[in-house]
């Protein structure tokens, strides 16, 4: 009788009831690297790297892709669900649409961007040393939908991680994101600057997303994406994802409406530990 009741209950559950439960991290930190394809990053010659160590601790997506070329529209896609017909790295765009930050704010949650070598909080310069605005999507909504106080320097990244906003973008500068610098330099930057957060995250229900904006132009835009945190299974996953899937997953984690192209993007599933 008990088995029969269980079967009848399962048959009456709706698809929504059967849907996989997403975790709700206390904090998400998204770190975006530059212009390297999947095979370049996961090359066996890099097996001793911090990035490869992260891949062993979390979920490595083996079929992750940028949405286009060049860099800038990929950042826009990840932040706001659209490339807005942007086809270059030209500076000075201004948008008024909803985005990840406005969606979080509307729900009483928080967001900040931490860009390395940004000259000052809220600075809208196109470039300054190794900083490039094209890699800092929040700047394109500053003054229209978002305050300057969200457009922060990486030096403002809190050392007490409980003070982080709900979701953060971390933008290494071009010397440390593999754009101009080496794999080794970027790997060491991540180990030094981001690993303390990772260690904390495993004890505090928080998540790291490490991804690349686009490939080097030689791998059909296939890039590495890693999810690392206590709610994530360790291993590899071959579901095909792109920046819209990553955005949609973050939005769904906090019960936020889908944005732009993420409306048609599937939420990332099959990688979460059962609660």
Residue, then its C-alpha position, 0 to 999 in steps of 0.5 A: x500500500x505504501x508503495x502504491x501511494x508513493x507511485x500515485x503521488x509521483x504521478x500527480x506531481x507537476x513538472x514544476x514540482x519535479x524540477x530540480x531545486x536550485x541552491x540560493x548562495x549567500x554570495x556569488x562572486x563572478x570572475x571574468x577572464x579574457x580571450x583564451x579557449x578551452x583547450x588553452x586553459x585545460x592543457x595538460x601542461x597547466x595541470x599544476x596550476x591553481x585553475x586546474x586545482x579549482x576545476x578539481x574542487x568544483x564543476x568544470x563545464x566542458x561545453x561552455x561558449x561565449x556568445x559572440x566576438x569581440x569582448x564587450x558584447x559578451x560582458x553585456x550578455x552576462x550582465x544584462x542578457x543582451x549584446x544590444x547590437x554591440x559589435x565592437x569594443x567601442x567606449x561610451x555606451x549608455x543603456x537604460x534596460x533592466x540588468x542583473x544589478x537592477x533585478x537584485x536591487x528590486x528584490x532587496x538584494x545587492x550587487x557591485x562590480x570590482x574592477x582592477x586598476x579602475x582609477x576611482x569609484x564611479x570613474x567612466x574613463x575608457x581606459x586607464x593603464x591596464x583598466x579597460x571600460x569595455x570589460x566593465x559592463x556596469x559602467x554602461x548603466x551608471x547614471x541611468x539605472x545604477x549609482x556610481x557607488x556600485x562601480x568599485x575598484x578591486x582595492x575596494x573588494x572587502x577583506x571580510x567576505x560577509x560584507x560582500x554584496x549578494x552578487x559581485x563581478x570581479x574584473x581583473x585588469x588586462x595584465x592579470x586577465x590573460x588579455x595582455x598578460x600570461x596564463x601564469x600571471x593570471x593564475x597567480x593573481x587568482x590564487x592570491x586574490x580569489x582563493x581566500x574567498x573560495x576557502x571562505x565560500x566553502x564554509x559560508x554557503x557561497x559560490x565562485x563562478x570563473x569564466x572567460x568572455x571569449x576564446x582566442x578565435x580558434x575554438x568556435x568560442x569554446x571557453x572554460x566555465x567553473x562553478x566552485x562552492x559547497x553546493x556544487x558537485x565536483x566533476x565535469x559536465x557536458x551540457x552546452x551553456x553560454x553566458x545567457x545560461x549562467x545569467x539565467x541560473x543566477x537570476x533563478x537562484x534568487x527568484x528574479x525574472x529572466x532578462x533578454x535572451x536569458x528568457x530562452x536559456x535553460x537553467x544549469x542543472x545536474x551540478x548541484x548537491x542535494x540538500 
